[in-house]
Amino acid sequence: MLIIMGKVDQLFKEIEKLSLDEQQEILQRLVDKLDLLGSLLLADQVLSDWENPEDKIYDQL
């Protein structure tokens, strides 16, 4: 865990050196990634109902 925190701290130090526009670009890209991950998690929850023995026949289609 300490190694990860060291990398995160190092990353934040580098981000602080960037211009405001570059920092905003990084923030927007992170937001986009989080939106995508949230959508994938939601889809996984919704589609998990299809993972049942009764529907295995459809896996071959």
C-alpha positions as a Markdown table, in Angstrom:
| # | Residue | x | y | z |
|---|---|---|---|---|
| 1 | Met | 0.0 | 0.0 | 0.0 |
| 2 | Leu | 2.9 | 2.4 | 0.7 |
| 3 | Ile | 4.3 | 1.9 | -2.8 |
| 4 | Ile | 0.9 | 2.8 | -4.3 |
| 5 | Met | 0.6 | 5.9 | -2.1 |
| 6 | Gly | 4.1 | 6.9 | -3.1 |
| 7 | Lys | 3.2 | 6.7 | -6.7 |
| 8 | Val | -0.1 | 8.6 | -6.2 |
| 9 | Asp | 1.8 | 11.4 | -4.3 |
| 10 | Gln | 4.4 | 11.5 | -7.0 |
| 11 | Leu | 1.6 | 11.8 | -9.7 |
| 12 | Phe | -0.1 | 14.6 | -7.8 |
| 13 | Lys | 3.2 | 16.5 | -7.6 |
| 14 | Glu | 3.6 | 16.2 | -11.3 |
| 15 | Ile | 0.0 | 17.3 | -11.9 |
| 16 | Glu | 0.6 | 20.4 | -9.8 |
| 17 | Lys | 3.4 | 21.4 | -12.2 |
| 18 | Leu | 0.9 | 21.5 | -15.1 |
| 19 | Ser | -0.9 | 24.5 | -16.4 |
| 20 | Leu | -4.5 | 25.0 | -15.3 |
| 21 | Asp | -5.7 | 24.0 | -18.8 |
| 22 | Glu | -3.7 | 20.7 | -18.6 |
| 23 | Gln | -5.1 | 20.0 | -15.1 |
| 24 | Gln | -8.6 | 20.6 | -16.3 |
| 25 | Glu | -8.0 | 18.2 | -19.2 |
| 26 | Ile | -6.8 | 15.5 | -16.8 |
| 27 | Leu | -9.9 | 16.1 | -14.6 |
| 28 | Gln | -12.2 | 15.8 | -17.6 |
| 29 | Arg | -10.6 | 12.6 | -18.7 |
| 30 | Leu | -10.9 | 11.1 | -15.2 |
| 31 | Val | -14.6 | 12.1 | -15.1 |
| 32 | Asp | -15.1 | 10.4 | -18.5 |
| 33 | Lys | -13.4 | 7.2 | -17.3 |
| 34 | Leu | -15.4 | 7.2 | -14.1 |
| 35 | Asp | -18.6 | 7.6 | -16.1 |
| 36 | Leu | -17.7 | 4.7 | -18.3 |
| 37 | Leu | -16.8 | 2.5 | -15.3 |
| 38 | Gly | -20.1 | 3.4 | -13.6 |
| 39 | Ser | -22.0 | 2.5 | -16.8 |
| 40 | Leu | -20.2 | -0.8 | -17.1 |
| 41 | Leu | -20.9 | -1.6 | -13.4 |
| 42 | Leu | -24.5 | -0.8 | -13.9 |
| 43 | Ala | -24.8 | -2.9 | -17.0 |
| 44 | Asp | -23.1 | -5.8 | -15.2 |
| 45 | Gln | -25.7 | -5.6 | -12.4 |
| 46 | Val | -28.6 | -5.4 | -14.9 |
| 47 | Leu | -27.3 | -8.3 | -17.1 |
| 48 | Ser | -26.3 | -10.5 | -14.2 |
| 49 | Asp | -29.9 | -11.8 | -14.1 |
| 50 | Trp | -29.3 | -13.5 | -17.4 |
| 51 | Glu | -26.6 | -15.7 | -15.8 |
| 52 | Asn | -28.8 | -18.6 | -14.7 |
| 53 | Pro | -29.1 | -22.3 | -15.7 |
| 54 | Glu | -32.4 | -21.7 | -17.5 |
| 55 | Asp | -30.9 | -19.3 | -20.0 |
| 56 | Lys | -27.7 | -21.4 | -20.7 |
| 57 | Ile | -29.4 | -22.6 | -23.9 |
| 58 | Tyr | -29.1 | -19.0 | -25.4 |
| 59 | Asp | -25.3 | -19.0 | -24.8 |
| 60 | Gln | -24.9 | -21.2 | -27.9 |
| 61 | Leu | -26.8 | -18.9 | -30.3 |
